[in-house]
Amino acid sequence: MNHDGPDDAHRRPEGMSDATVEALGKLSEALEVIERVRGCLYEVHQLTGQADFKLDEAVSLFMQAGHAGIAQRIQRELIGRNIVPGHWTFQLVEEFDDGYYDEFRTVERDVRGELAGGRRHLYEAELKERRRTHGREGHEAR
């Protein structure tokens, strides 16, 4: 068995064109960007929640400092407020996950299945082969 190259899961199917490998690579790259977007949405979700709970502390401190009107305004206008009409951040995350994100992942997986037998990262595997120093420690194919 030849170990000087990608494993079978990272070799292009017989007859697959360079253009198809490149297109699959771009689709994979786009999915990676969407994964980052998803992470950003979760970060917004968590940071917004942290800010909301810090407002509780601010209200308490304003009350202790004798600024009841300011405390009441913060409590009335900001605490528990929707970030967009009708939605807290958890609802945005859920809609993104169940809609665009799921559909994006499904399309990417289906295209890979149809064109590459489900193989992932063919473009990157071939890039690794071109860029690594064959026979050098730390540059092994697998």
Order of alpha helices (4+ residues) and beta strands (2+ residues): alpha-alpha-alpha-alpha-alpha
